[in-house]
Structure formats: structure tokens, C-alpha cells
Amino acid sequence: MSWESLPVELHITIFTILLEDYNREDLSAFAFTTVSRKWQDFFEPIFFRRLLWFRLKLAPYTCYYCQTREPNDIIHQNNARFTRAVCKLLDILARGNHTPYYQGITLQLSAHSSSDYRHKYRDFRMGDKYPYITKEDLVDKGEFHRKHRDLSIKYVQDTHPEVVSHQYMAYQPPEMDRFRSTEPLRFDFRKPLFRWSDIVPGSVDTQRVLPKVNIVKALVIRRQFYRNISSDALAKLLRESFLCLETLRDERWLASNYFSKRLCSPENVIDALPAKLQRLHIYQDADSDFSLPRVHSMASAESMRKFATLSGLKELSIAPDTDGWGFLLDFLPIVRRPLDTLPVFKLRRLALDCATLREPEVSFERLVLVRTLRAAAAAASRMPRLETMELWGATPSSATLFRYSTKNLESKITWRINWKHARGDQLWQGKLRKD
């Protein structure tokens, strides 16, 4: 007997029982979706619209490979595994293209091997039972810090019992090669390659068209895992599958070699960003655990403008490896063209890391800092919908924050520093204050 064939009186009785028992811990609300098609259409948008975490587990490896780059055959295996898994996921999600998911779902992508945190380098955050995944999990900040401290000590004790003091230990090559020199994952639609296969490695086939997926509204690549997904693969997903995407958050780690770093460059996905994108957040950084220096790369002004001039983009944040000068370059007083010839941006919120925002030690650095702030003011004048612009810079010895915000036609400037010697208030005297 189906739900539709039951009398209305019985419908009301069942609803009453469910409402009375809704707060029971042993009652799974997800089971409501299995009652009938109507129940599925009603409950699925409520219970299944938030976060879908796709965790790809790559091939394990032994101690022989734990401090070396991945061999080519393992790279082909992992690419094939990545391709099969993503295609299967997209086929499943595409079945919901005609389902009214009003807010859509957030898809989070990650890849790791179970061996990644069982050898020389150990990080409890990659474990299957790591408790802090969403904002709702961070209820108590103190509990979060205590949990991290206890797990850090436990990992050191379990791995290196001879270590008495649990102090910070930086990793050096070749220990980081497995994490920072491994080729990022790419699509490979050839027959999967295994060690016993007779297939000769050739050019990677990326021509197969991926299915369109309408219900994915946000795509996130978090920093919890260290295996990168190449920008080519990400661009293919954006161009062919996630045409309805509204939010993209890219937190891929910077590689330790130039080849892998270029394969993961955010600039490679600019032309693939969907027209409906409203929020773009790029946070690529080096890992201090591996003693990798933080190097600011000034993205070309053209690339920064392409990000900022996307038709529907409302929020843009790019940090910390990309210097905000790439965006402010056209607005600097020494090269500024007439303002009416510069593009008009539809951004409402903008946040950039800017290396020039630091404590000036010589008069020239002070001059550059002042001109940077003037360039920011000129850029803000080309953003009629701007609500917040934030520029910040941080070094081991100083931190600087400049924020321009407007609300109810009232503008406000926030200036915060922790400089030890120079006085930051002196910057706001004279012409800069008038600007």
C-alpha cells in the first residue's frame, strides 16, 4: 500500500505522531524521504542541501616511497581513480537537475592517501575522525585549542617516544617531497593503468564531456588535505558541470616546485568561471611546517581585473600568496589613467593581501605605503556598490589592516597596526586625509 492510497485521516494521524516524536534521538528524520515521492520532494531540500564532502582515497604507499615523489605508475593509478570517482559522483548528482533544491548544496573536494599521515609526516587533522569540519562543530573555542594541543602531544608521543619536549619541529627535504612535489590530480579517461598493466603511458585524454550538475551552488577545496587537484581539472569541472555555481573557495596548498605550482595556478581557471558566480575566495599559501617561505607573487593586472570584472561577482578575496598590487596597479598615482577610462566593478566586498602594508623603515617605503592607500581610494571610487574593502599585510614583526566600509551612505575607515617604531597616525595628516 502506497502513501497516496491511504485515507486523509490516516495521513493526519501519522503526521501527529511524527511531530510528537520529532525530538527523539533515535528517530532519523532522513528516513522521511523514503515514504513516498512527495515526501522525498519535500524533505530532501531541507536535509540534503548543506554539505556534501567528497573524500577521494588514493593508493597507499610503503616506507620506501614515503620521502620521495610519487612514481609515474602510481600517478597514473591515482589519476584514473580520481577520474572514475568524480565521474560517478557527477552522474549521481546530475539526477537531481530537475529537483527543486532552492539553496542547492555545497560540494567539498579532497584527496588523500591513508598513508599520508602514517609515516614521517603526521597530521591528526587528516584523520577520519577529525571532529571539526563545519562551523557548527566549533562551539567552544577553548575546547578546540585543548583538543588540538592534546592530539599534537599524542601524535608526537606515538611517533617519536624519545621526544621529551613537544616543541615545533620543521620538516626539510626530502620529507616534504611526498606532499609538495607530487603532481596534482588530473582527469585521465584512458583505461586505468596498474603496475601489472601493459599499457604504455601516452598523452592524457581529457576530451570526454562531463555531465551538467545544477544542484551544486558552492564548491570548496579546503586545506585539511595536501593532495592538490590541478587547475586544468578544476577548470573542466567549472566549464562543463558546475554552470550554476555561485561560490568558489580554493584553498589549495602551494607546491614546492615550479611545475606543480603552475599546474595549480588560480589564473588558469579564470576563463572557466561560470557566469553566475557571485563569491570567489582564493587562499593559497605555503606551509610553515615544511619551512617553505611565503613568497608573494604579483598576479598580472590583467588577471586580477578579469577576476574582479566577472559580471555577477559580488565578493572577491585573494590571499596571501598573491600581492594585491596586481589589482591596484592601474590606480597608482604614478601610472593612473583618467578614472573615467578605468573599468567599473560591481563588487560589494573586496579583500586583498598587500605586501606594501608594513611598517616603513625608510622614507621610500613610507612613500609607497601612502601611494598604495591612495590607489585603494581610487579603486573604491570605481565600485559604486562597494560595502567593504579590506587590505591587509602581515610579517613576522608587524601587522597592518586598512578597511573601508560604508553603510547607510556613511563611510568609515578602519586603520589598525602593531608597529613598534613608526607612528601610523602620521600617515593620515595632510593630503592623504583630504583624499
N, C-alpha and C positions, 0 to 999 in steps of 0.2 A: 504494500500500500504506500503510495507516494504522499508527500505533504499536501499537494494540491487537491487530493481526493478526500482529505479529512474535513469534517464539518467545521464551520466557523467557531462554534462554541468550544471545540477541542483546541483550536488554534489559540483562543484566548486563555484557556486553562494552561497550556504549555508555556505561553509567554509569562503568565503569572508565576509559575514555578521557577522559571529561569531567572526572573527578576529577583525573586526571594533568595535564590541560591547563588547569585552572581558573585558575591564576595567570598565564597568558599575557595580555599587554596587548591583543593583537588579538582576543581571544575575548570576545564580548559575551554576558554572562550573560542579558541581556534577551531574547535570541533563543530561550532555552529555552522561553519561554511559547508559542511558535508551533508546537511539536512536536505537541501534542495538547491536548484539553480537560483531561485530568487534569494534564498538565504546567502548563497555564495556571492551574488552581485551586491548584496547589502553589506555583508561583514568584511569581505576582502579589502575594500578600500580603507576600512578602519584599522584592521590588524596587520595588514601586509604592505603598508605604504611607506614605512620609515627607512629601514636599512637592510640591505642585502649584502653580506660580506662574502665575496668570492675568494677563497683561500686556495691557491694552487700549490700543491705539494710536489716539489721536484724530486729528482732521483737522489737517493742518499749517496754518501761517499765515505771512504775509509780514511784513516790517518795518513795514508800515503799521499792523498790529494788535499789534505786539509789546509796546507800552507802554500798551495800552488794554484795557478789559474786552471780553469776547467779545461779538460781535453776536448778536442773537436767532436769526438763521438758523443760525449756527454752533452755538449752544447746542442747537437742535432736532436738528441733524445728529448732534452728539455723544451726545445722549440716545438717539436712535434706534440709533446704532451700539452704545452700551452695552447697550441692551435686547436687540438681536439677538444679540450675542456672549454675554451672560450666559445667555440662554435656550438657546442652542445648547450651551453648556458644561453646563448643568444637565441637559439631555436626555441627554447622553453619560454624565455621572456617575450618572444615575438607573438606567442599565442595570446597574450593579453593586450594586443594592439587595439582591439575593439572594446575593451573593458573600461568603464568609466573610472579610472584612478585619477581622482581630481588633483591630488597633490603629487602624484607619481611616487617613485621610490628612489632612494639613494643607493647607488651601486658602488661598493668599495672593492678595489682590486688589490691583491697582494700575492706574492710568490715567495716561497722559501723551501728549503730542504730541511728535513728533520735532523740532518747532521750539522746544520749551520750553527747551532748553539750547544754542541756536544763535544767540541774539540778545543783547539787553542783559544778561540774567541767564544766567550759565553755571555749571553744576554738574556736574562729571565723574561724580558718584555716580549720575546719571540715565542714563549711557551704557549701551549694550547690553553692553559688555564689562567692566563694573564687576565686579571679581573677588570681592568679599566679600558673599556672600548668606546663607550659613548659618554656624552656629557652627563647623562643621568647616573652613570656609575661613580662620578666624582662628587659624592655627597659631602664628605668630610675631607678638607684639605690636609688636616693633620694626620688623619688615618692614611691618606695617600703617601705622605712623606715617610711615615713609620713603616708602611708596607715595603716601600722601595728600599729603605735602609736595611730592614731585616732580610729581604731577599738578596740584596747585594752581598751582605755578610755571609749568608748561607751559601751562595754560589762560590765565593772565594774559598770558604772552608771546604766545600765538597770537591772543588777542583784542585786547590793547592793547600793541603792541610799544613804545610810547613810555613805558610804565610801567617805571621803573628799579627802584624798591623794591617788593617784593611784599607790601605791608602790607595789613591789613584795610581794606576799603572798604565802608561801609554803603550799602545801597540805599534810595532815597527814592521817594515817589510822584512821577510815575505809574509808575515802573519796576516796582513790585510789584503793580500792578493786575491784570496777567495771572495772577498766582499767588494773590493773596489776595482778590481781589474777584470772581473768576469764580464763577458759580453752580454749585453741586455737581451731580454727575450724578444723574439720576433716571430711573425707568422711564417709558417712553412707548411704548405699544403701538399708537399710530396708524401710518398709513403714513409711512415715513421722509420727512422734509422736506429738500429740497435747494434750492439757490439758484434753480434754474430751475422749481421746482415751483409749481403754482397753489394749493396747499393753504393755507387760511387758518389761522393758529395759533389753537387753541382750548384748552379745558381738557384737561389731560393725563390719558389713560386709564391707570389703574393697577389695573383690576379683574381682569385675567387672573390665574388662579391658577398659580403656579409649581410644577414637579414636586418631589416629595419626594426628597431625596438622603440616604441613610442612611450612606454611607461617609465623609462629611466629619465628622470629630470635632473639628477645630480650624479657626478662621477668623482670619486675620491681615490687618490693614491696616497696612503698615509706613510709615515716614517717608521712605523714599527718594524718593518722588514727591510732587508737590504738588497734584495734582488730587484734590479731595475727592469722596467718594461720600456722598450725602445720607443723613441718618438715616432718612428715610422708606423709601428703597430698601433700606437695611440691615435695617430692621425687617421689611420684606416678605420678604427672604431668610430671616431668622431664624424668622419666623412660619410660612412655608409650605414652605421647602425644608430648612433645617438643623435639624430637630427632634431630631436625635441629637447635636447639638453639645455638647462637653464643655469647650472652651476658646475664649474670645473675647479677642483682643488688638486694641484700637482705638488707633492712633497717628496719627489724622488731625490735620493742622495746623489751628491756629486761623485763621479768616478775619480780614481787616482791616475788614470792615463787619458791622454788626449782623445784616442779613438773612441773609447766607451763614453767619454764626456760628450763628444759631438753627436753620438747616436741618441743621447738623451736630452739634447738641447731643446728648450721650450720653443725657440724660434722656428723649429721645424714643423710645428703644428699650427702656425698662425693661419695659413690658408685653409686648414681643415676645420676651423672652429665654426660651429653651427650658427646660423643667423639668429636663433632665438636665445643665444647665450646672454645672460644678464650679470652673472658674477664669475669673475676669473681671479683665482688666487694661486700664485706660483711661489713656492718656498723651497728653493734648492740650496743646500748648504753642505759644507764639508763636515766630517765627523771628528770632533776633538779627541775621541777615544783612539783614533788612529794617527794622531799627531799630524793631521793634514791641515795646512794653513788655509785660512779663509781668504780667498782671492776674489776681489771684486772684478767682474768682467763688465765693461760698459757695452751693453747691447746697442746696436746701431739705432740712431734716432728714428730711422725708417721703421725698424721692427717695433720699437716702443710705440710709435704713432699708430701702427697697424693694430696693436692690441687695444689702444685707447679709443680708436675711431670705429670700432665694431658697432654696427647700427643699433643694437639693443643693449649694449653693455652699460650697466649701472654701477658696478663695483669692480675695482681693479687694485690688486696688491701684488707687488713683485719684490721679493727679498729672499735672503740677504746677499746672494752672490752677484746680483745684477745691480749695478750702480744707477741710481735714479737720474744721473746726469744724461743718460741716453734719452730720457723723456724731456728734461728741462733744457737740453742743448739749444733748441731753436728760440728759447725765451731768454737766454742770457743776454745782458745788455750789449756785450761786445759783438754779438752776431745777430742780434734780434732784427728780424724783418718787421715791416709795419704790421701791427697787430691784426688789422683787418684782412691781411693776406694769410694768416695762420689758421689752421683748422679749428672748428668749433666742436668741442667734445660734449657728449651727453652724459658724462659720468656724474654720479652723485657722491660716490665715495672713492677716494684715491689714497693709497698708502705705498710709499717707496722708501727703500733704504738709500741713503745718500752719504757717500764716503767723505764728502767735504764738511759734513756737520760734525765737527770735532773741535776740541779745544785748540785754538790757534796758538802756535808757538812763535811764529814770526809774522811780520806785518803783511806779507804776501798772502798767507793762509787766512788772515782776517779779511783781506780784500775779497778772496774767493768765497768765503762764507757769506759775506754781505751780498755779493752778486748772486749767489745761489738763492738766497731768500727773496731777492728782487725778481729773479726768474720765476720762483714759485708764485709770487703775486701776479706776475704777468700771465702765467698759465691759468691761474684761478679766474682771471678776467675772461677767459675763453671757455668757461664752463658755467653757463647760465643756470644749470640745475644743481650745482655743487652744494653739498651739505657738509662734507668733511674732507679736508686734505691733510694728510699726515706725512711728514718727512722725519726720518729718524736715523741716527747713526750711533754706533757703539764700537768702542775699542776696549782692550783690557784696562785702560786707565780712565776712560771718560764715556759719558753717555749724553746724547742730545736729542731733544724732541721738539719739533715745530708742528703745531696743529692749527689749522684754520677751520673754523666751523661757523655755520650760520643757521639760525632758527628764528622763525617769525620775523624775517627781514632784519634781524640783528646779527651782526658779525662779531666773532670773538677769536682772539689769537692766544694760544697757549704756548709758552716757551719754558722748557724745563731742562736743566743741565745739572751736572755734578762736577763741574770743572774745579780744579784745585787752585789754579793761579789766575787765569784770565777772568774778568768780570763780564758775564753775559749781558748784563743790563746796559752796558756801554754800546752794544750794537744797535740799540733802539733809540739812539739820540740822533738828532739832525735829520738828514734826508730820508733815512730808512724809516723813521717813524712816520714821516709825511707820506711815503709811498704806501 
